[in-house]
Amino acid sequence: MADLSVSLAGIKSPNPFWLSSGPVTNTYDQMARAFEQGWGGAVWKTIGEPIVNVSSRLGGLDYRGRRLLGLNNIELISDRSIEDNLKEVARLKKRYPQHAVIVSLMVEPKPEAWRELVRRTEDTGCDGLELNFSCPHGMGERGMGAAIGQDPEITQEITSWAKEHARTPVIVKLTPNITNIQVIGRAAKAGGANALSLINTISSFTGVDLDTFTPLPVVAGRSSHGGYCGPAVKPIALNLVAEIARDPQIGLPISGIGGIETWRDALEFMLLGCSCIQVQTAVVHWGFRIVEDMIDGLNNFLDERGYKTVRELIGVSVPKVGAWGQLDLSYQVRARVNKEKCIGCQLCYIACLDGGHQAIDLVPDSRIPFFAEERCVGCNLCSLICPVQGCITMQVTKPGRGISE
Amino acid sequence: MNETWKADLSTTTLATHFAEMQPPLSVDAALGEAYRCLYCYDAPCTQACPAAIDVASFIRKITTDNLKGAARVILSANILGATCARVCPVEKLCEGACVMLKEGRPPIAIGRLQRYVCDWATAHGVQVLHKGRQKNKQVAVVGAGPAGLACAAELARLGYGVTVFEAQEQGGGMATYGIVDYHLPKEIPLAEVELVRSLGVAFVFGQAVGQDVPVDNLLARYDAVFLGLGLNQGLPLQVPGAKLKGVVEALDFIQDTKTKSLARLAVGRQVAVLGGGNTALDAAVAAKRLGAEEVTVYYRRTAAEMPAYPAKQSLAKEEGVTFHWLAAPQQILGSERVEKLVLSKMCLGEPDESGRRRPIPIPGSEYKVPADMVIVALGQTMNPALPQKFGVRMANGLIQVDDSGRTSHPKVFAGGDCVNGGREVVFAVAEGKRAAYGIAQMLSEGR
């Protein structure tokens, strides 16, 4: 068994699997169940002046029969009092001293309000604070959440207000609803942030009801822009994580968030620079129990590959990310089909014909298409569409400048 | 039929025994199955469908909640989509061609998805087909079976005036009268008849062409005639005693289960079924479900040569039907009614023209079995009187046609069992369509 323990800006946890701020981290009972089942840390659902929520709150995106490829919500921060929340946080930290307990904070943009909230929160004995500058719905209309995280000057200023009074590490949670995330990351660093977490949810509608013509989710015949999360957002999150990780002007530890459901997803975020990761939607969908396979799968992977600790892999992929102009134009791959495996669906043919480069031909009296190597540009499309694993593969025909895979 | 004995089964029990066995797909099951479809390009399932239904297209439409579009895809290719969804040997046709099989995965349940769509369309009264712009030509269709319905529908969609003449009181032919209700409830083909009627096709029921309607009249009054006569009579059992009471033709027996009150139908206590085709096994299971105590199928070859579908064989075995292989009837004994059946044991010799090994009686092997009902299912044939009146060329008891379905008479086309010798419903549909295109070409080009 490899060592899965990690540290984010000095906050230690037995494994890199944390729960992100949201419905799953709303109460002591939930958190206790989560820690018992193996989660290494958690960010308590954002506390602040209690709000009143709407009904309904969630919208789902299904794809070909799979539920919740994406999920969006218009739920706000905690609807419970600050006092009640902090009592439970204190009880949780006392009961689980080895686990990372972070509290997400959001309060009106006044220095004294932040001073008060930071002090009261740290009295619980929590391990760190996460500043919610990123909730994209509702709170922004009140000058909080993403309204802060979309403005570098305000981000820096409010981070510094929190840092002025904080004794524990301060994590700034970034919104993806920006043009250049590096600008906001640098502002958070300038304000004194100890770490960054990203991404929060993406502004979205998951659909429109075709009977009522109301966008989803519906609240009394109206809707509002919600925050999108779930497996569908993972590529966007990975991209933004990589942007932060490869910016030498930032250089802060990262807690990765966005569509993580498995140990494989988690490891990808860590390879792109995250010291730990946070999960919300997958638990909303499947329950805390999924962490068992996350721990087991990561352990098996590390053991098989001979890594003693997961920390060895943090950021390993970052140097491989760069500008398009740095890519090697002399490198060539070409599609090859394994005729033994081909089942004859001809999806590769029509994809290459209509959406590729017309390099696959039908063969009379055969269902197995012909791959014309001289016309193939090596785009990968056919291999991505093929429903049979290992049937269409991309073969390196020119290795380029010799960087080995 | 046998009036001496009948099982004491309640009306409710009988209704259960003859209710459709295959349950419909739920919405979630249909969607889940439809999502599994790969949407192959130039899909093999469509190539394997005699009616050329664009299977991948209708399945994709299920996934987009466009059931009306799915119904149009199916019914425009096969007006008997709901019937074929139930009786097609899909494992030999569309599902047997599914690429999933090449990876050892279950094929897409195309038949059940097709039924899902067709039943939805029927239940919602959705009109997806329309008659074409009226052309000043009239076509007579003889026989309202699958071939005739398919031909009539296609011609009506092309704008031709069509009148269908049917000797029976209702349309659908074998689909209505010749397939047991637990596989194909008669309401299904009858709804398809109404679908054809909705395209403007006129039906004349209870009128036998050649008897009630003179052939010369048809040839004089109509611009073209389509013969979808089917194979309307059973091959006779030519052994002594075949005329005894209690000896029934399998298709008559099945038709009774479709047209008469099940509670009033008599069945034997010990039923012998002669033959090894689908009709034989349908009759055997129907007899069992009517309450026969023992049902035995006697077949002169072995299980390996039996033409009935494997699924029908399995069902018959599950229902308690027993099989005697290599047994051929020699004589039926009885004073007035059937009492005993005399059979001889067979052995298999060299393959005959059908490719199956020829059964040869073993001398001195005769044996008797008790039976009070004998169901004869030796296959069907056509009464040649009617095609002879049309003057169409025949061979081996079947009407001869060219690639367009045209007979030796320039105005007369034909298709279905009377041409192909008795195949699945979907082949009759395909041949009915083919003849419709042939007729349309002739009428539009004046050839």
Chai-1 contact restraints between the chains, C-beta under 6 A:
chainA,res_idxA,chainB,res_idxB,connection_type,confidence,min_distance_angstrom,max_distance_angstrom,comment,restraint_id
A,R64,B,Y35,contact,1.0,0.0,6.0,A-B,restraint_1
A,G65,B,L31,contact,1.0,0.0,6.0,A-B,restraint_2
A,G65,B,G32,contact,1.0,0.0,6.0,A-B,restraint_3
A,G65,B,Y35,contact,1.0,0.0,6.0,A-B,restraint_4
A,I343,B,V99,contact,1.0,0.0,6.0,A-B,restraint_5
A,I343,B,K102,contact,1.0,0.0,6.0,A-B,restraint_6
A,I343,B,E103,contact,1.0,0.0,6.0,A-B,restraint_7
A,G344,B,V99,contact,1.0,0.0,6.0,A-B,restraint_8
A,C345,B,L38,contact,1.0,0.0,6.0,A-B,restraint_9
A,C345,B,C40,contact,1.0,0.0,6.0,A-B,restraint_10
A,C345,B,V99,contact,1.0,0.0,6.0,A-B,restraint_11
A,Q346,B,Y41,contact,1.0,0.0,6.0,A-B,restraint_12
A,Q346,B,D42,contact,1.0,0.0,6.0,A-B,restraint_13
A,Y349,B,Y41,contact,1.0,0.0,6.0,A-B,restraint_14
A,I350,B,Y41,contact,1.0,0.0,6.0,A-B,restraint_15
A,P387,B,L38,contact,1.0,0.0,6.0,A-B,restraint_16
